[in-house]
Amino acid sequence: MQWAVGRRWAWAALLLAAAAVLAQVVWLRLGTQSFIFQHEEIAQLARQYAGLDHELAFSRLIVELRRLHPGHVLPDEELQWVFVNAGGWMGAMCLLHASLSEYVLLFGTALGSGGHSGRYWAEISDTIISGTFHQWREGTTKSEVFYPVSLESIFLGGTNCDVGRTLKREVLSYGDPPGEDSLLPTAT
């Protein structure tokens, strides 16, 4: 019987070692990954189209992102809006680009919504195109309000907050691992 227990521990140790090696390989890959998009580039594009009707702004953003990054934005026939319901808030998102190291998406709410952001091992920047965004960051006692063309709200890696979205909030969102030399995988 002791032999069988010892053998189970050996298999468990082997599986744990294999998982650790796989995690290291993924982290090293992400650490040497070059990013296609940059926070400031995404924010600047969103600011350029802020104030327009959100559907017109979204279509122009997609065209511009395809021009700047050919082959890295999904074609029209693959773009779809899907509901996202997490932490008590609800909205719809349209994924434009996703990889192991970064993503770009459009996000909006047709109705007001609010809840917990979650805690991410990623830096996520939301640039408001229309509507407003209320954010109460962990460790503070006051909320912040973000408007179109203002500085984007940024969820720093490892932080979380309470978020509130007013009617018709539309954003362009970008996420990547915290810090340029980070070895942490992005969780979105």
N, C-alpha and C positions, 0 to 999 in steps of 0.2 A: 504494500500500500504506500509506503514512504517513497518507493521508487516512482510510482505514478504521480504523486504530489510533486516531487522534484522535477519530473519531466514536464508537468504543466507550467511550473515556474520557469523552466528553461524556454519553453515556447513563448510564454508571456514576455520574457526578457528579450527574446529574439524579435518578436513583433514590435515591442517598444523601441528597440534599436533601429529597426527598419523604418518606423514612423519618424524617428528623430533624424535619420539620414535624409529621408524624403523632405522633411520640413526644412532642413538646412539647404538642400538643393533648390527648393522653391525660393527661400529667402535670399540665397545668393543670386539667383536669377533676377529677382525683383530688385536687388541692390545694384545690379549692373544694367538694369533695364533703362533704356532711354525713353523719355516721354514724348509723345506726339504733340500733345496740347500743353499749354501753360496757363496758370490761373489768370494772369493779367491779360493775356490774349482773349480768353473767353469773356472776362469781365468787360473789356473794351468793346468787343462785338455786341454784347448785350446792351451796354450803355448807348451804343450807336443807334439801336432800334427801339430803345425805351420810349414810351409815350405813343407809339403807333398802336393801332388795333393789334391785340396779341396774336391773332392768326396771321396777319400780314407780317408782323415782327418775326414770328416763328419761321414762316416760309423764307424770309430773307436771310435769317440766321443760318438755316440749313443750306441754302445756296452758297452763302459766303464760306461756311465751314467746308463744304465740298470743294470749293475753289482753292482754299488754302491748304487743305489736306486731302488730296485726291485718293480715293480708295479706302479712306478711314471713316467715312460716314455712311451709314446704311442707305441703300437705295429706297426711293419712295415706296415701292411695292412691299418693302419689309418694315416700314415705319408703322407703328400702331400705338394707340393710346390705351393704356391699361390702368385700372384702379390700383392704388396702393393704400393699404389700411394698416397702420402700425402705430403703436403707442397711443392710441386713442384718436389720432388725426387721420383724415382721409383726403386723398387727392388723386390726380391722374398723372402718369408720366409717359413720355415717349423717349425711348432709348435711341440715341444717335450713334454712340460709339461705346464699346466696352472691351476691355482686355484685363489681364491679371493685374495690371498696374494702374489703370485709370479708367474713368468713364466720363461721358458727356451726355446729359439728358435734358429734356424740357420737362417742366413740372408745372402744374396749375391746379387751382381749386375753383370751381364754379360757385361754391357756397363757402361760408366761413367754416374753419376747422381749427382744432388745436389739440395739443397733447405732448407727450414726451418724445424727444428726438431720438433717444437711444444713445448708446455710447459706441463710437466708431474708432477703429484704429486707422483712421484716414483723415486727411484734411479735405473738407468739403466746402466749396464756396458757392453760394447762391447769389446771383445778380438779378435783382428785381427788374422786370420789364413793365409790369403794371400791378396795381394794388399795393398793399403794404404787408410787412412781415414783422411780427412782434416776437422778440426773443428774450427769455429770462435765463441767463447763464448760471450754471452751478457755481456756488460760492459767492453770489451777489444777492443784493436785496432789491434791485431795480431792473426793470425790463428796458430793452432797447427797441426802437422802431426804425425799420429800414424802408425807404421809399425808392421808387424808380430813379435811376441815375445816381443815387447815393452810393457810398462805398458798399460793397457786398458784405453780407453776413458770412462769417467763416466759422465752421465747426472745427476746432483744432483737434488733432488726434488725441483720443483718450478722454475727451470731455463730453458732457451731455447737457441738455437744457430743455426747458419747456418752450414750445413754440406755439404761436397763434397766427393764423392766417385769416385775413379779412376776405370779404367777397372779391372774387375775380383776381386772385393773386397768380401771376405768371412769372416763372423764373427760368433762367438758363443755369444749370447746375454742373459743377465739375468736381471730381474727387480724385485724389491720388494719395499715396502713403505719406505720413507726416515726415517732413524733412527730405531733402534731395537724396541723402545717402541712407535713408531708412531701409531696414531689412524686414520691416513688419508688413505682412500682407494686408491689402485693402479689404475691408469688410463693408459691403454696401447693402 
